[in-house]
Amino acid sequence: MNISAASTPTPSDFLQLAGHPLRWRLLGELARSDRIVLELTERVGQPQNLVSYHLGKLRDGGLVFARRSSADRRDTYYGLDLARIGKLLAAAGGALHPGLRLQPAGKNPDAVRPAKVLFLCTGNSARSQMAEALIRERSGGAIDAHSAGSDPKSLHPNAVRAMQEKFGIDISAQMPKHLDLYVGETFDRVVSLCDRVREACPRFQTETIAIHWSVANPATGEADDITYPLFERTAEELAERIDFLIAALSEEES
């Protein structure tokens, strides 16, 4: 079996890749949250060299991506390409029988269970503000969304522009907030969007509600016209992840 992220594997190749017991467990862990290798080894109870080997196989197959931690460059966060996996699962089912082809869940705000979600990043100037607005809009207002930062800064103009141009959502009136504002509150999910805030804010990292998305910071310090494409890609990544988060929240019992 030799497949890569650039190729489209056959259904049997995909099932062989994902169906290995340890790789399936790794996919399950990464479906919940982006994680470093040490966390994965602890969760699956296997040695690091074995976990790294199977992560490499999943990366070669385009099911898993890796990003160097912005907090500690020695660490790498692994995450799951849920959209690609969904397409491959659908193709595998359809190849066996047309009636088994999976259909993506429709965006039906009436079916969304009310929930409360907090997004965190360092500056609360782009990623977390965009995520807050996206989940509120895509859930039809059923999700009570909030965002905050460990070192709040002014809302980035490219975040405002990207949200307006990509999704028709106006976030210009949203204000940056410090994460201390939410200490002690109860949330269905607390989502950290940058590696620094995840590692600096253990008070929010409880086992049942905290997840991490290692999303690259689009504000690189360069001119706005140079970084704008980064903000567009960030908005698209957040929208994709948020659709899956809404689906997960909607499946949970009240």
Protein Blocks (a to p, Z undefined) as FASTA:
>chain_A
ZZdfkbccdfklmmmmmmpmklmmmmmmmmmoccdfklmmmmnopafklmmmmmmmmmmn
opaccdddfklmmbccddddfklmmmmmmmmmmmmomklpccdddddfklpccddddddd
fkopmmmmmmmmmmmmmnnomaccddddfbdcdddfklmmmmmmmnopafklpccddfkl
mgoiacfbdcdfbfklmmmmmmlmcfklgccdddddfbgopafklmmmmmmmmmmmmmmm
mmmmmmmmmmpcZZ
